[in-house]
Amino acid sequence: MLIDNNIRRIVITGPESTGKTELARALSIKMNSVWIPEYARSYVENLHRHYNYDDVLLIAQYQVAQEAEYALKIRKGILIFDTWLIITKVWLDLVFGKCPEWITDHIRASKIDLFLVCDTDLPWIADPVRENGGEKRKELFQLYCNEIVAFGFKYEIVSGFGDERAENALTALSKHGLEL
């Protein structure tokens, strides 16, 4: 994996329907930075069947390739990830009861400067890709935070509605010296 000290990596993560994509998009605009959109959603939307273990592995492989591709393109600055391998790992563990070692190894070797974990304070919005109807959002939130801590990454919880959420995220980034 390419580790470049001129690139700051910020991961937006959290359970379904917590505003990850909106936040990633808003931060990329406000910070004039590069945003890596979520791949899993478009992949699953185009499957026309329920995903399986191998599908999730393909999603993970694509996420890793995307990270390397974007890092080579920008060479310096800020990369904002709309979700990342922490969610993939938790999902593999939760749904399939196993996660391949290469994913864990990649997470461990990654240089993520900060995770912004989206709180569950936004209302649940159903769509065909979302699975749990919102019942597991608090449980998933805690699982993501636990994984982030277990891997030794820094994180901040981001809450609030609309522009307030983006401003709270910018405050968290500033607290960690990650503003442009």
N, C-alpha and C positions, 0 to 999 in steps of 0.2 A: 504494500500500500504506500502511496505517495504521501509523505508528511512534509508539508511546506509551511515554514514558520511565517511566511508572508500572507498566509490565508487564515482567517478566523472562521471557525465553523460553529454555527448556531443551529441547534436542532429544536424545531417546534414539535412537541409531542403531546399526547394525552388521549383519552378515550374518544370514542366516536361522538360526533356532534358537539364538539367543544370549541369549534372555531379555528382549528389549526390552519386550514388553507387561507381563510380570510386574514388571519394574523400574519402568516408567512408573506402573503401578497402585500399587505399594508406595510410591513417592516421593510421589505425589499424596495418599495417606493420611497418611504421616508428616509432610508439609509443609502439610497442609490446603490443597492447591492444586487447580487445575483441570487435568485430564488430557484431551488430545485423542486419542481412540483411532485406531489405524491404520485407514484406509479401504480401502487396496488389497486387503487380505485378504478383507474381506466382499464387495467388488466382484467379485473374481476367483472366489470361491466360488459366487457367484450367476450367473456367466456361462453355465455349461453348455457351454462350448467353450473353446478356448485363446484367451488374450487376444491383441490385436494392438496396433499402434502407436497407433491412435486411442483404444483403451481406456486405454492408459497416459496419454495426454494428458488424457482425461476425469478420471482419478484425480488428476493434477496440478492440474487446474482446481478440483476439489473440495477438495483440500488447501489451496489458496490461499483459497478461500471460507470454509472451516472456520476458518482462522487469523483472518480478519477478523471472522467472526461471534463467535468466542469472545473476542477482544480487546474487542469492543464490549460483550459481556455482563459481563465482569469489571472492566473499566476500570483496575484495579490489582491487583497480586499476581503470582503465578507461573503461567505456562502451561507445561505439560509436554507435549511432542509425542511420541507413540509413532510414530516414524519421521517423515520429512519429505522435502523435495524433493531433498536430496542423493542419497538412495537412488533416487529417480525418475530423476534426471539420469544417474546411473551406469548404471541399468538400460536407459535409452533408448540411451545410448552403446554399451553392451555388446551388447545384444540386437539393436538396430536400426541401430546405427552413426551415429545422429544424434539431436540434442536441439534442440528449437526455442529460438530466442534468448530468447523471453519467459520461459522457465524460468530460464535463466542470468541474465537481467536481474533477475528476482524474487529469486533467491538472493543476488545481489550487493547488492541494495537492502535486504535483510532485516536486522533487528536481532536476531540470535540471541546471547544472552549466553554460552551454553556448550553444546557438544556433549558428551554422554556416550556414548562408543563402547564398546559391549559386546564384550568379548573373546570369543574362540572357545574358551574353556576349559570351557564347558558341553558335555555330550554332545549329539550330533546326534539330533534326534527327527524322524522322517519324518512327513509328512502330505501329503494330496493337493495342496496349494497350493505346497509347497516344490519347487523345481526341480532343484537341483544335487546332491542326495544328500549334501551336506556336503563334497564334494571341493573346492569353490571358496571355502570360507569364509575361509581365510587370504588368498587373492587379493582377494576382495571387501572384507575388512577393510582391507587396504592401500589399495585404490582409494578407499574412503570417507574414510580418513584423508588421503590425497593431495588429494582434492577439498576437504575442510574447510580444509586448509592453503592450497590455491591460492586460495580465496576469502577468506582472512585471518581465519577464525574461530578461537576458542580451543576446545580440546578436552582431555578427560581420558579415559583408557582405564579401564574399570571391569571388574574381574574378581572372582572369588569365587563361592561357592555359597550359594543361599538368602538368608537374612537378611544374611550377610556381604557379598553383592553390593550390597544396598541400603545398608548401612552404609558401604561403600567409596564409593558414589556420593554419599552425604551428606557424607562427608569431602572429596571433590572439590569439591562445591558450596560448602562452607564455605571452602575454600582460595581460591575465587573470589568470596567475599562474597555468595553467593546463597542463604543460609539465610534462613528467615523469622524 
